[in-house]
Amino acid sequence: MADEIKRDGVEKQLKGMGNQIEGRARNIAGGLVGDTSEQVKGKAQEVKGKVQRRIGEAQEDAGRELDVDVDD
């Protein structure tokens, strides 16, 4: 169970990083072509990625805590 939680957490972190990178690229591209709508969408995607990453980190930490509790 703890391993599944940690694995899910790592997957969420990776998805979050992907969303952050993609969002940043959209934001920059929008800025280069003067498309403020694309910039806003990119910024929103960056924020979504940060949230996903933080949730993943929390899940991974929770999985580690469960591992420690089970071993004690």
Backbone as a printed PyTorch tensor [residue, N CA C, xyz], in Angstrom:
tensor([[[  0.8260,  -1.1990,   0.0000],
         [  0.0000,   0.0000,   0.0000],
         [  0.8680,   1.2600,   0.0000]],

        [[  1.8660,   1.2880,   0.8620],
         [  2.7270,   2.4660,   0.9410],
         [  3.4850,   2.6620,  -0.3660]],

        [[  3.9060,   1.5450,  -0.9690],
         [  4.6230,   1.6520,  -2.2460],
         [  3.7290,   2.2320,  -3.3310]],

        [[  2.4500,   1.8460,  -3.3360],
         [  1.5090,   2.3850,  -4.3240],
         [  1.3260,   3.8870,  -4.1320]],

        [[  1.2170,   4.2950,  -2.8960],
         [  1.0470,   5.7240,  -2.5990],
         [  2.2750,   6.5050,  -3.0640]],

        [[  3.4620,   5.9650,  -2.7710],
         [  4.6900,   6.6420,  -3.2070],
         [  4.7650,   6.6950,  -4.7280]],

        [[  4.4330,   5.5730,  -5.3890],
         [  4.4870,   5.5230,  -6.8530],
         [  3.5020,   6.5210,  -7.4620]],

        [[  2.2860,   6.5760,  -6.9090],
         [  1.2990,   7.5560,  -7.3850],
         [  1.8150,   8.9790,  -7.1900]],

        [[  2.4760,   9.1970,  -6.0660],
         [  3.0330,  10.5170,  -5.7860],
         [  4.1000,  10.9070,  -6.7930]],

        [[  4.9550,   9.9670,  -7.1290],
         [  6.0200,  10.2470,  -8.1010],
         [  5.4070,  10.5180,  -9.4700]],

        [[  4.3820,   9.7360,  -9.8450],
         [  3.7140,   9.9550, -11.1280],
         [  3.0810,  11.3450, -11.1920]],

        [[  2.4440,  11.7510, -10.0970],
         [  1.8380,  13.0850, -10.0560],
         [  2.9030,  14.1700, -10.1700]],

        [[  4.0400,  13.9530,  -9.5230],
         [  5.1200,  14.9290,  -9.6110],
         [  5.6090,  15.0740, -11.0500]],

        [[  5.7490,  13.9540, -11.7400],
         [  6.2080,  13.9930, -13.1300],
         [  5.1920,  14.6890, -14.0320]],

        [[  3.9050,  14.3790, -13.8280],
         [  2.8640,  15.0580, -14.6100],
         [  2.8850,  16.5510, -14.3130]],

        [[  3.0540,  16.8790, -13.0540],
         [  3.1130,  18.2850, -12.6650],
         [  4.2680,  19.0190, -13.3070]],

        [[  5.4350,  18.3810, -13.3230],
         [  6.5920,  19.0090, -13.9680],
         [  6.3370,  19.2020, -15.4580]],

        [[  5.7060,  18.2060, -16.0690],
         [  5.3710,  18.3210, -17.4870],
         [  4.4340,  19.4810, -17.7480]],

        [[  3.4180,  19.6230, -16.9120],
         [  2.4820,  20.7330, -17.0600],
         [  3.1620,  22.0740, -16.8300]],

        [[  4.0730,  22.1230, -15.8690],
         [  4.7990,  23.3730, -15.6270],
         [  5.6250,  23.7610, -16.8480]],

        [[  6.3330,  22.8030, -17.4030],
         [  7.1850,  23.0780, -18.5690],
         [  6.3360,  23.4850, -19.7650]],

        [[  5.2690,  22.7250, -20.0080],
         [  4.3970,  23.0420, -21.1400],
         [  3.7370,  24.4110, -20.9470]],

        [[  3.3010,  24.6880, -19.7290],
         [  2.6850,  25.9750, -19.4390],
         [  3.6470,  27.1320, -19.6330]],

        [[  4.8760,  26.9320, -19.1850],
         [  5.8780,  27.9830, -19.3570],
         [  6.1320,  28.2430, -20.8410]],

        [[  6.2000,  27.1580, -21.6270],
         [  6.4210,  27.3040, -23.0710],
         [  5.2610,  28.0620, -23.7220]],

        [[  4.0190,  27.7300, -23.3170],
         [  2.8500,  28.4390, -23.8600],
         [  2.8900,  29.9180, -23.4800]],

        [[  3.2650,  30.1770, -22.2460],
         [  3.3520,  31.5520, -21.7600],
         [  4.3780,  32.3390, -22.5760]],

        [[  5.5430,  31.7560, -22.7910],
         [  6.5980,  32.4210, -23.5620],
         [  6.1700,  32.6090, -25.0110]],

        [[  5.6040,  31.5600, -25.5950],
         [  5.1590,  31.6480, -26.9970],
         [  4.0960,  32.7310, -27.1520]],

        [[  3.1700,  32.7860, -26.2110],
         [  2.1420,  33.8230, -26.2520],
         [  2.7420,  35.2170, -26.1610]],

        [[  3.7610,  35.3450, -25.3340],
         [  4.4330,  36.6320, -25.2120],
         [  5.1570,  37.0380, -26.4840]],

        [[  5.7570,  36.0630, -27.1480],
         [  6.4980,  36.3560, -28.3740],
         [  5.5920,  36.8200, -29.5110]],

        [[  4.3880,  36.2270, -29.5660],
         [  3.4780,  36.5900, -30.6640],
         [  2.4430,  37.6280, -30.2220]],

        [[  2.4850,  38.0250, -28.9620],
         [  1.5580,  39.0440, -28.4670],
         [  0.1650,  38.5200, -28.1800]],

        [[  0.0560,  37.2210, -27.8960],
         [ -1.2440,  36.6030, -27.6090],
         [ -1.4080,  36.4790, -26.0960]],

        [[ -2.0640,  37.4740, -25.4880],
         [ -2.2250,  37.4770, -24.0300],
         [ -3.0920,  36.3160, -23.5530]],

        [[ -4.0290,  35.8940, -24.3740],
         [ -4.8700,  34.7560, -24.0130],
         [ -4.0220,  33.4960, -23.8400]],

        [[ -3.0910,  33.2950, -24.7400],
         [ -2.1990,  32.1250, -24.6570],
         [ -1.2720,  32.2440, -23.4540]],

        [[ -0.8570,  33.4590, -23.1420],
         [ -0.0180,  33.6730, -21.9630],
         [ -0.7740,  33.2940, -20.6900]],

        [[ -2.0210,  33.7170, -20.6000],
         [ -2.8360,  33.4140, -19.4230],
         [ -3.0570,  31.9080, -19.3020]],

        [[ -3.3550,  31.2640, -20.4260],
         [ -3.5400,  29.8080, -20.4160],
         [ -2.2580,  29.1120, -19.9870]],

        [[ -1.1370,  29.5980, -20.4700],
         [  0.1450,  29.0190, -20.0860],
         [  0.4340,  29.1880, -18.6070]],

        [[  0.1480,  30.3650, -18.0910],
         [  0.3700,  30.6220, -16.6690],
         [ -0.5300,  29.7280, -15.8180]],

        [[ -1.7830,  29.5620, -16.2390],
         [ -2.7090,  28.6860, -15.5120],
         [ -2.2000,  27.2480, -15.5250]],

        [[ -1.6640,  26.8090, -16.6370],
         [ -1.1390,  25.4520, -16.7320],
         [  0.0920,  25.2880, -15.8440]],

        [[  0.9020,  26.3290, -15.7430],
         [  2.0580,  26.2970, -14.8400],
         [  1.6070,  26.1120, -13.3970]],

        [[  0.5890,  26.8680, -13.0030],
         [  0.0680,  26.7810, -11.6320],
         [ -0.4940,  25.3860, -11.3860]],

        [[ -1.2410,  24.8640, -12.3630],
         [ -1.7830,  23.5100, -12.2410],
         [ -0.6500,  22.5120, -12.0240]],

        [[  0.4270,  22.6750, -12.7700],
         [  1.5750,  21.7920, -12.6240],
         [  2.2150,  21.8800, -11.2520]],

        [[  2.3210,  23.0920, -10.7250],
         [  2.8930,  23.2630,  -9.3850],
         [  2.0410,  22.5590,  -8.3360]],

        [[  0.7230,  22.7090,  -8.4710],
         [ -0.1870,  22.0640,  -7.5210],
         [ -0.0620,  20.5420,  -7.6250]],

        [[ -0.0530,  20.0130,  -8.8470],
         [  0.0990,  18.5750,  -9.0400],
         [  1.4010,  18.0890,  -8.4100]],

        [[  2.4660,  18.8380,  -8.6390],
         [  3.7650,  18.4420,  -8.1050],
         [  3.7490,  18.4110,  -6.5820]],

        [[  3.1490,  19.4340,  -5.9760],
         [  3.1010,  19.4860,  -4.5030],
         [  2.2500,  18.3620,  -3.9280]],

        [[  1.1410,  18.0580,  -4.5800],
         [  0.2930,  16.9450,  -4.1290],
         [  1.0850,  15.6400,  -4.2330]],

        [[  1.7940,  15.4750,  -5.3320],
         [  2.6230,  14.2910,  -5.5010],
         [  3.6910,  14.1660,  -4.4280]],

        [[  4.3130,  15.2900,  -4.0850],
         [  5.3220,  15.2800,  -3.0260],
         [  4.7020,  14.8570,  -1.6970]],

        [[  3.5130,  15.3720,  -1.4140],
         [  2.8270,  15.0200,  -0.1670],
         [  2.4800,  13.5320,  -0.1500]],

        [[  2.0130,  13.0170,  -1.2920],
         [  1.6860,  11.5920,  -1.3610],
         [  2.9310,  10.7400,  -1.1540]],

        [[  4.0150,  11.1380,  -1.7920],
         [  5.2550,  10.3780,  -1.6390],
         [  5.7080,  10.3910,  -0.1810]],

        [[  5.6280,  11.5490,   0.4680],
         [  5.9920,  11.6480,   1.8820],
         [  5.0870,  10.7800,   2.7420]],

        [[  3.7940,  10.7690,   2.4300],
         [  2.8520,   9.9460,   3.1890],
         [  3.1990,   8.4690,   3.0370]],

        [[  3.5740,   8.0770,   1.8410],
         [  3.9710,   6.6870,   1.6160],
         [  5.2000,   6.3240,   2.4240]],

        [[  6.1420,   7.2520,   2.5150],
         [  7.3390,   7.0050,   3.3250],
         [  6.9730,   6.8650,   4.7930]],

        [[  6.0690,   7.7240,   5.2600],
         [  5.6290,   7.6600,   6.6500],
         [  4.9640,   6.3210,   6.9470]],

        [[  4.1600,   5.8500,   6.0060],
         [  3.5050,   4.5400,   6.1930],
         [  4.5330,   3.4320,   6.2420]],

        [[  5.5800,   3.5280,   5.4340],
         [  6.6560,   2.5340,   5.4650],
         [  7.3180,   2.5060,   6.8370]],

        [[  7.5790,   3.6780,   7.3890],
         [  8.2270,   3.7690,   8.6850],
         [  7.3250,   3.1880,   9.7680]],

        [[  6.0340,   3.5310,   9.7270],
         [  5.0860,   3.0360,  10.7330],
         [  4.9370,   1.5140,  10.6700]],

        [[  4.9640,   0.9610,   9.4790],
         [  4.8150,  -0.4880,   9.3140],
         [  6.0400,  -1.2020,   9.8440]],

        [[  7.2080,  -0.6430,   9.6330],
         [  8.4490,  -1.2940,  10.0600],
         [  8.6600,  -1.2320,  11.5660]],

        [[  8.1040,  -0.2450,  12.2270],
         [  8.3400,  -0.0810,  13.6800],
         [  7.6200,  -1.0990,  14.4890]]])
